[in-house]
């Protein structure tokens, strides 16, 4: 038996780019294709090594932000 592939959808940033609506269609399609989908509204998801290790695909829809690593040093 094979386990479902994992997908991480990271969305947020400027609301004018409608990140939630823009990614909802992908979430639906990925689930229909058998992916276990995790949706995140924070860039800190990229700091979660366990989450990333279980992720086969990342879909990012984020505008006007700094990476978590850069935010800690800025």
Helices and strands as residue ranges (DSSP letters): E 6-13, G 15-17, H 19-32, E 36-40, G 43-47, H 49-53, E 57-63, H 68-73
